[in-house]
Amino acid sequence: MMTRYCPHCNADLRDENIYEHFLNRYTKEGRENPEEEAKKAASMYGGDGYFYRSIGIYDIRKDRTVATKCPDCQGEWER
């Protein structure tokens, strides 16, 4: 589960709604059934239905994400 607010500056890290992103994209592309295609695409993302602005800090030696960084204040916190 993603942290919604930065623990340092309390910035909201939640971004655009995933379903609405794909609905707008597929409507602009003139697809035949944009609502159904947007539901299908959004279902592949899981989570709470939103993109997040937070930045994952990856450690190549551990081969995993070890921390998260706020794009606003640059504060970091462990995963």
C-alpha positions in Angstrom: 0.0 0.0 0.0 1.3 3.4 -1.0 1.7 6.2 1.6 -0.8 8.9 0.5 0.9 11.8 2.4 4.6 12.6 2.8 5.6 12.1 6.4 7.9 15.1 6.2 5.9 17.9 4.4 2.4 16.3 4.4 2.2 16.7 0.6 -0.6 14.6 -1.1 1.3 12.0 -3.2 -1.8 10.7 -4.9 -2.0 11.8 -8.5 -4.4 11.2 -11.4 -7.2 8.6 -11.3 -6.1 5.6 -13.4 -9.5 4.9 -14.9 -10.0 8.5 -15.9 -6.5 8.7 -17.5 -7.3 5.7 -19.7 -10.8 6.8 -20.5 -9.6 10.2 -21.7 -6.8 8.6 -23.7 -9.0 6.0 -25.4 -11.8 8.6 -26.1 -9.3 10.9 -27.8 -8.0 8.0 -29.8 -11.5 7.3 -31.0 -11.7 3.7 -29.8 -15.0 1.9 -30.2 -15.7 1.2 -26.5 -13.4 3.4 -24.4 -15.3 2.8 -21.1 -14.7 -1.0 -21.2 -11.1 -0.7 -22.4 -10.4 1.9 -19.7 -11.9 -0.5 -17.0 -9.7 -3.3 -18.3 -6.5 -1.2 -18.4 -7.2 0.3 -14.9 -7.8 -3.2 -13.5 -4.2 -4.1 -14.3 -2.8 -1.5 -11.9 -4.3 -2.6 -8.6 -4.0 -0.4 -5.5 -6.5 2.3 -4.8 -7.1 3.4 -8.4 -4.6 6.4 -8.5 -1.2 7.0 -9.9 1.3 8.2 -7.2 4.0 10.9 -7.5 6.3 9.3 -4.9 9.7 8.1 -6.1 11.0 4.6 -5.3 14.6 4.3 -4.2 16.1 1.1 -5.5 19.1 -0.7 -4.1 20.7 -2.9 -6.8 22.7 -5.0 -4.2 19.5 -5.9 -2.3 17.5 -6.1 -5.6 14.5 -4.3 -4.1 13.0 -0.9 -3.4 14.3 0.2 0.0 12.9 3.7 0.5 10.5 6.3 -0.9 11.2 9.9 -1.8 8.8 12.9 -1.9 9.0 14.9 -5.2 8.1 18.1 -3.3 10.5 18.3 -0.3 13.0 15.5 -1.3 12.4 13.9 2.1 13.0 10.1 2.2 11.6 7.4 4.4 12.2 3.7 4.6 9.9 1.2 3.0 
